Amino acid sequence: MRVDLFDFELPDERIALRPAAPRDSARLLRVDADGSLKDLSVSDLAGLLAPGDALVFNDTRVIPAQLEGFRLRGENRQRISATLHMRAGPDRWKAFVRPAKRIKQGDRLHFGGDGATCLSGVLDATAGTRGEGGELELIFDLSGPALDEAIMASGQIPLPPYIASKRGEDDQDRKDYQTIYAREDGAVAAPTAGLHFTDALFDKLDARGISRHFVTLHVGAGTFLPVKADDTTEHRMHSEVGHVSAKTAEALNQVHARGGRVVSVGTTSLRLLESATSEDGTIQPWSGPTDIFITPGYRFRAVDVLMTNFHLPRSTLFMLVSAFSGLETMRAAYRHAIDNGYRFYSYGDSSLLFRSAP
């Protein structure tokens, strides 16, 4: 499909720079399978679902994966910035590094200090090979838990570019840009639909008889990359590593067997569940990378309802929601959201999409 079919105009003032407070006070646009729309609040979620439905959350935890430092060549040094993308081994990460063209394999890189000395709490690495998608492999001098601790000490929360271009990261982001149920370290970006949940909302869902289940997909920096191709068939997705336990897979299959619905909280949970589901609709245990790219025409097998924030124009995520609810329906929903003051992107408002008929 032509990528320009997924384009739309978004006024700059619609981009949220801070989340709603409290989290579940954010607005929620209900989008039914027939395309009808209703303005609600995230706090209304329990009443929009039925007893026996199951919410699926991505429990990945955002790490401070934005590293600032220097490329060192003898007496010469140049300032660089690296966004860790995906763990590639105990001592190495794939990363997007800027300026990319000036870094060669074998270059020494120094993060977290002034580049003049190697001090405790800083990170040194060697530039490895470059992947087809532009990622550079960083081979760190530290490994395992020692590397994890150094990243936590030296890194910054990698705010999305549409926020970072307008303000810097601060201590509040370390709280705001993390779900209340995050527990598995490894994400570079937050599963933002989950940012709306509070303990009070969980209590309402429990009282309604809606179960909670967790999967893990470590969201990579590739989620922020624009689609540069003119046609969706020419776009290459970056892989992200995920895990669906046998216990969770069995529980969700039982939900479907009893006539309940699987409600994915976020596109990351949806992409992982669809990767883990066989042609007959059975959700299987899963562990490993996925680069699933969902566009209109895709036949969904696992997910019945999707809760998700409002996405960028021409993005793979807007393509995904258009596949789920229909392109014309989503165009109408986004026009409604823009006209009625909804806040967009990671810290913005949410939507609840009921899957359209194939």
C-alpha positions as CSV (number, residue, x, y, z in Angstrom):
1,M,0.0,0.0,0.0
2,R,1.1,3.6,-0.6
3,V,2.5,5.1,2.6
4,D,0.9,8.5,1.9
5,L,-2.5,6.9,2.5
6,F,-1.6,6.9,6.2
7,D,-0.7,10.6,6.3
8,F,-2.6,13.3,8.1
9,E,-2.1,16.9,9.4
10,L,-1.5,17.2,13.1
11,P,-1.3,20.6,14.8
12,D,1.8,21.0,16.9
13,E,-0.2,21.9,20.0
14,R,-1.8,18.5,20.0
15,I,1.5,16.8,21.0
16,A,1.5,16.1,24.8
17,L,4.7,17.1,26.6
18,R,3.5,15.8,30.0
19,P,1.0,13.1,30.9
20,A,-2.4,13.6,32.5
21,A,-2.6,13.6,36.3
22,P,-3.8,11.4,37.7
23,R,-2.9,8.9,34.9
24,D,-6.4,7.5,34.4
25,S,-7.9,10.9,34.0
26,A,-6.7,10.9,30.4
27,R,-9.4,11.0,27.7
28,L,-10.4,7.8,25.9
29,L,-12.0,7.7,22.5
30,R,-14.1,4.5,22.0
31,V,-14.1,3.4,18.4
32,D,-16.6,0.6,17.7
33,A,-16.5,-1.9,14.9
34,D,-19.1,0.0,13.0
35,G,-17.0,3.2,13.1
36,S,-19.1,5.0,15.7
37,L,-17.2,7.1,18.2
38,K,-17.7,8.1,21.8
39,D,-15.8,10.5,24.1
40,L,-14.9,9.0,27.5
41,S,-12.2,8.8,30.1
42,V,-9.6,6.1,30.8
43,S,-11.2,5.8,34.2
44,D,-14.4,4.5,32.4
45,L,-12.5,1.4,31.0
46,A,-13.9,-1.2,33.4
47,G,-17.5,-0.4,32.3
48,L,-16.5,-0.7,28.6
49,L,-15.4,-4.3,29.0
50,A,-17.3,-7.4,30.1
51,P,-16.7,-9.9,32.9
52,G,-14.5,-12.7,31.6
53,D,-12.5,-10.4,29.3
54,A,-8.7,-10.3,29.7
55,L,-6.3,-7.4,29.6
56,V,-2.8,-8.2,28.4
57,F,0.0,-5.8,29.5
58,N,3.6,-5.5,28.4
59,D,5.6,-5.5,31.6
60,T,8.9,-4.3,30.1
61,R,10.8,-1.6,32.0
62,V,12.4,1.3,30.3
63,I,16.1,1.7,31.0
64,P,18.1,4.9,30.7
65,A,19.3,3.9,27.3
66,Q,20.3,7.4,26.0
67,L,24.1,7.7,26.3
68,E,26.1,10.8,25.7
69,G,29.9,10.7,25.1
70,F,32.8,10.9,22.8
71,R,34.5,9.0,19.9
72,L,38.2,8.8,20.7
73,R,41.0,8.6,18.1
74,G,44.4,9.4,19.7
75,E,44.3,12.9,20.9
76,N,41.2,13.7,18.9
77,R,37.7,13.3,20.2
78,Q,34.2,14.0,18.9
79,R,31.0,14.3,20.8
80,I,28.5,11.5,20.0
81,S,25.1,10.3,21.2
82,A,23.9,6.7,21.3
83,T,20.5,5.3,21.8
84,L,20.6,1.6,22.8
85,H,18.2,-0.4,20.8
86,M,18.5,-4.1,21.5
87,R,20.7,-6.3,23.7
88,A,22.9,-8.5,21.5
89,G,24.9,-10.3,24.2
90,P,26.2,-9.9,27.8
91,D,28.7,-7.2,26.8
92,R,27.0,-5.7,23.7
93,W,24.1,-3.7,22.5
94,K,22.8,-2.7,19.0
95,A,22.5,1.1,19.0
96,F,21.6,4.1,16.9
97,V,24.6,6.4,17.1
98,R,24.9,10.0,15.9
99,P,26.8,11.2,13.9
100,A,26.8,7.8,12.4
101,K,29.0,8.4,9.4
102,R,32.0,9.5,11.4
103,I,32.2,6.2,13.4
104,K,34.1,3.3,12.0
105,Q,34.5,-0.3,13.2
106,G,37.2,-0.4,15.9
107,D,36.7,3.1,17.1
108,R,36.9,3.6,20.9
109,L,33.8,5.2,22.4
110,H,33.6,6.8,25.9
111,F,30.2,7.5,27.5
112,G,29.3,9.2,30.8
113,G,32.3,11.4,31.3
114,D,34.3,14.1,29.7
115,G,36.2,11.7,27.4
116,A,39.6,12.5,28.9
117,T,39.9,9.8,31.5
118,C,38.3,6.5,32.4
119,L,36.6,7.0,35.7
120,S,34.4,4.8,37.8
121,G,30.7,5.0,36.7
122,V,31.5,5.7,33.1
123,L,31.2,3.4,30.1
124,D,33.8,2.5,27.5
125,A,33.1,0.6,24.3
126,T,34.4,-0.4,20.9
127,A,32.5,0.2,17.7
128,G,31.5,-3.1,16.1
129,T,29.8,-3.9,12.8
130,R,26.9,-1.9,11.4
131,G,23.6,-3.6,10.5
132,E,21.5,-3.2,7.5
133,G,19.1,-1.0,9.4
134,G,21.9,1.4,10.4
135,E,22.3,0.1,14.0
136,L,25.9,-0.1,15.3
137,E,27.0,-2.9,17.5
138,L,28.6,-1.5,20.7
139,I,31.0,-3.9,22.5
140,F,31.4,-2.6,26.0
141,D,34.3,-3.2,28.3
142,L,31.9,-4.2,31.0
143,S,29.6,-7.2,30.9
144,G,26.4,-8.7,32.5
145,P,25.2,-7.0,35.7
146,A,28.2,-4.7,35.8
147,L,27.2,-3.3,32.4
148,D,23.6,-3.0,33.5
149,E,24.6,-1.0,36.6
150,A,26.8,1.3,34.6
151,I,24.0,2.0,32.1
152,M,21.6,2.8,34.9
153,A,24.2,5.2,36.4
154,S,25.3,6.9,33.1
155,G,22.3,6.9,30.9
156,Q,19.2,9.1,30.5
157,I,15.6,8.2,29.7
158,P,15.4,8.3,25.9
159,L,12.4,10.5,25.5
160,P,10.7,10.3,22.1
161,P,12.1,12.8,19.6
162,Y,8.8,14.8,19.4
163,I,9.2,15.5,23.1
164,A,13.0,15.7,23.3
165,S,13.0,18.4,20.6
166,K,10.8,20.6,22.8
167,R,12.3,20.0,26.3
168,G,14.9,18.1,28.1
169,E,14.5,14.9,30.1
170,D,14.1,15.5,33.9
171,D,13.6,13.5,37.1
172,Q,9.8,13.5,36.6
173,D,10.2,11.6,33.4
174,R,11.9,8.7,35.2
175,K,8.5,8.2,37.0
176,D,6.1,9.4,34.2
177,Y,7.7,7.3,31.4
178,Q,7.3,4.0,33.2
179,T,4.2,1.9,33.8
180,I,3.2,1.1,37.4
181,Y,3.7,-2.6,36.7
182,A,7.0,-2.5,34.8
183,R,9.4,-5.2,36.0
184,E,11.5,-6.6,33.2
185,D,14.4,-4.3,32.4
186,G,15.3,-3.8,28.7
187,A,13.0,-1.4,26.9
188,V,14.2,1.8,25.2
189,A,10.7,3.2,24.8
190,A,7.7,2.8,27.1
191,P,4.6,0.7,26.1
192,T,2.7,4.0,26.4
193,A,-0.9,2.7,26.5
194,G,0.0,1.2,29.9
195,L,1.0,4.6,31.2
196,H,-2.6,5.4,31.9
197,F,-3.2,2.7,34.5
198,T,-3.4,3.3,38.2
199,D,-4.0,1.1,41.3
200,A,-7.5,2.6,41.5
201,L,-8.2,1.6,37.9
202,F,-6.9,-1.9,38.6
203,D,-9.3,-2.2,41.5
204,K,-12.2,-1.3,39.2
205,L,-11.2,-3.9,36.7
206,D,-10.8,-6.6,39.4
207,A,-14.3,-5.8,40.7
208,R,-15.7,-6.1,37.2
209,G,-14.2,-9.6,36.8
210,I,-11.6,-8.6,34.1
211,S,-8.4,-10.6,34.5
212,R,-4.8,-9.2,34.0
213,H,-2.0,-11.0,32.2
214,F,1.5,-10.0,31.3
215,V,3.8,-10.5,28.4
216,T,7.2,-8.9,27.8
217,L,8.4,-7.1,24.6
218,H,11.4,-4.9,25.0
219,V,10.5,-1.9,22.8
220,G,13.4,-0.7,20.7
221,A,14.4,2.7,19.4
222,G,13.1,1.6,15.9
223,T,9.6,2.4,17.1
224,F,10.5,6.1,16.6
225,L,11.9,5.7,13.1
226,P,9.9,7.2,10.3
227,V,8.8,5.1,7.3
228,K,10.9,6.5,4.5
229,A,9.6,4.1,1.8
230,D,6.9,5.1,-0.6
231,D,5.2,1.7,-0.3
232,T,4.6,-0.5,2.8
233,T,6.2,-3.5,1.0
234,E,9.5,-1.7,0.9
235,H,9.7,-0.9,4.7
236,R,11.8,-3.1,6.9
237,M,10.8,-3.4,10.6
238,H,13.5,-3.6,13.3
239,S,13.4,-6.7,15.5
240,E,12.4,-6.6,19.1
241,V,12.8,-9.4,21.7
242,G,9.8,-10.7,23.5
243,H,8.5,-13.5,25.7
244,V,5.0,-15.1,26.2
245,S,5.0,-17.7,29.0
246,A,3.3,-21.0,28.7
247,K,1.1,-20.0,31.7
248,T,-0.1,-16.8,30.0
249,A,-0.6,-18.5,26.6
250,E,-2.8,-21.1,28.2
251,A,-4.8,-18.6,30.3
252,L,-5.6,-16.5,27.2
253,N,-6.6,-19.6,25.2
254,Q,-9.0,-20.4,28.0
255,V,-10.4,-16.8,27.9
256,H,-11.3,-17.4,24.2
257,A,-12.6,-20.8,24.9
258,R,-15.1,-19.3,27.4
259,G,-16.2,-16.7,25.0
260,G,-14.2,-13.8,26.5
261,R,-12.2,-11.2,24.6
262,V,-8.4,-10.7,24.7
263,V,-7.8,-7.0,25.1
264,S,-4.3,-5.8,24.3
265,V,-3.0,-2.8,26.2
266,G,-0.8,-1.3,23.5
267,T,0.5,-2.2,20.1
268,T,3.6,-3.8,21.6
269,S,1.4,-6.4,23.4
270,L,-0.6,-6.9,20.2
271,R,2.4,-7.4,18.0
272,L,3.9,-10.0,20.4
273,L,0.6,-11.9,20.8
274,E,0.0,-12.0,17.0
275,S,3.6,-13.3,16.6
276,A,2.9,-16.0,19.1
277,T,-0.4,-17.2,17.6
278,S,-0.8,-20.0,15.1
279,E,-3.1,-19.9,12.1
280,D,-5.9,-21.7,14.0
281,G,-5.9,-18.9,16.6
282,T,-4.1,-20.8,19.4
283,I,-1.7,-18.6,21.4
284,Q,1.6,-20.4,21.8
285,P,4.5,-19.9,24.3
286,W,7.0,-17.6,22.6
287,S,10.5,-16.4,23.2
288,G,12.7,-14.5,20.8
289,P,12.8,-11.7,18.3
290,T,9.8,-10.5,16.2
291,D,9.7,-8.0,13.3
292,I,6.0,-8.5,12.5
293,F,4.7,-5.6,10.4
294,I,0.9,-5.3,10.4
295,T,-0.8,-3.3,7.6
296,P,-4.4,-3.4,6.3
297,G,-5.3,-6.8,5.0
298,Y,-3.7,-8.6,7.9
299,R,-6.0,-11.2,9.6
300,F,-5.8,-10.9,13.4
301,R,-5.8,-14.2,15.3
302,A,-5.3,-13.3,18.9
303,V,-6.5,-9.8,19.8
304,D,-10.2,-8.7,19.9
305,V,-9.9,-5.2,21.4
306,L,-7.0,-2.8,21.4
307,M,-6.3,0.1,23.8
308,T,-3.7,2.4,22.3
309,N,-2.6,6.0,22.2
310,F,-2.8,8.3,19.1
311,H,0.1,7.7,16.7
312,L,2.3,9.6,14.3
313,P,1.2,10.2,10.7
314,R,2.8,7.8,8.2
315,S,4.0,5.5,11.1
316,T,3.9,1.7,11.3
317,L,1.6,2.1,14.3
318,F,-1.0,4.1,12.5
319,M,-0.9,1.4,9.8
320,L,-1.4,-1.2,12.5
321,V,-4.5,0.5,14.0
322,S,-5.8,1.0,10.4
323,A,-5.5,-2.7,9.9
324,F,-7.3,-3.4,13.2
325,S,-10.3,-1.0,12.7
326,G,-10.2,0.0,9.0
327,L,-8.3,2.8,7.4
328,E,-11.4,5.0,6.8
329,T,-12.6,4.5,10.4
330,M,-9.2,5.5,11.8
331,R,-9.0,8.5,9.5
332,A,-12.4,9.6,10.9
333,A,-11.4,8.8,14.5
334,Y,-8.2,10.9,14.2
335,R,-10.1,13.8,12.6
336,H,-12.5,13.7,15.5
337,A,-9.6,13.5,18.0
338,I,-7.8,16.5,16.5
339,D,-11.0,18.6,16.2
340,N,-11.9,17.8,19.8
341,G,-8.6,18.6,21.5
342,Y,-7.3,15.1,22.2
343,R,-3.6,15.0,23.1
344,F,-1.4,12.8,20.9
345,Y,1.6,10.5,21.2
346,S,3.4,8.9,24.2
347,Y,2.1,11.2,27.0
348,G,-1.2,11.8,25.2
349,D,-4.8,10.4,25.5
350,S,-5.9,7.0,24.6
351,S,-8.4,5.1,22.4
352,L,-10.2,1.8,22.7
353,L,-10.6,0.0,19.4
354,F,-13.1,-2.8,18.8
355,R,-11.9,-4.9,15.9
356,S,-13.7,-4.5,12.6
357,A,-14.9,-7.5,10.7
358,P,-12.4,-8.9,8.2
